[in-house]
């Protein structure tokens, strides 16, 4: 059967006759149009999959230790010794940030560097009946988790999980053997990041209106839009261009799908919890100032005496390095038992970046194990 003429593989006898040039070019355009149509359809299907179908999953096999109203407590490794409890952020995304991908997991890194038993707080998305839960409700469940683990843990607080972990360490110092704070906003007046600016520039009524629109909840989709608007060109233009350009690359697609399954599926937060955090933590900086009341007591960070490891990202524009490193000014821990470290990269990279997990978290795991 004769081959269809193509500009790429031309039929010279046909193209030598000027009258047939439109026919040859039309056939080529039809062929390329079919390929383009197929590529575009593949791109659209992938976009739908990423934004509507994928759901976050933890990378490492684990056991459900507790199923509480606010969280599922997950167990990794073997029982024995003082457990290490990773308090994942409760700020709009799931605990997958701490157990992201095989060979790119904070939990796996800790288990591979001297820590035999790791537990993880897998915070739940708030439902309408949870809209009036307060910070105290979450602190109380965190205490239940610690007590179920034996009453004393090495506590690793990531981002917003860091200020919750710090509250527990100040309220119940004997329950915390060592404290690691990574990208955790402790002194929210420090630095000059966009989150600090937004918290101070926007009136409380702005956040109250968001909660009201969310039916008493701070909807994850509102927060996701806010994060994307911090870098709009990246999220609304470049990400889509990159996906289109790599639509035939299965390795790229697998990595993209893993990340987007986490990023595009935010959690809803109780409205009361959220407004307390915005007002008391970010606007008034009560935790660093020693005026925050948690579980019936005014919390003084000087009550924390355990060894502490403070980790900040040099390019972190969510929690600037100063906000976590300045915690050293307030802790009662002897300065010789406080490690302050700034590492390359941004906020998310602190917890799930391949380089940070390979080069920095093994040392932190060994530091915890040595305690």
Buried (B, 14 or more C-beta within 10 A) or exposed (E): EEEEBBEEEEBEEBBEEEEBEEEBBEBBEEBEEEEEEEEEEBBEEBBEBBEEEBEBEBBBEBEEBBEBEBBBBBBBBEEEEBBBBBBBBBBBBBBBBBBBBEEBBBBBBBBEBBBBBBBBBBBBBBEEEBBEBBBBBBBBBBBBBBEBBEEBBBBBBBBBBBBBBBBBBBBBBEBBBBBBBBBBBBBBBBBEBBBBEBBEEEEEEEBBEBBEEBEBBBBBEBBBEBBBEBEEEEBEEEBEEEBBEBBEEEEBBEBBBBBBBBBBBBBBBBBBBBBBBBBBBBBBBBBBBBEBEBBEEEBBBEBBBBBBBBBBBEEBBBBBBBBBBBBBEBBBBEEEBBBBBBBEBBBBBBBBBEEBBEEBBBEBBEBBBEB
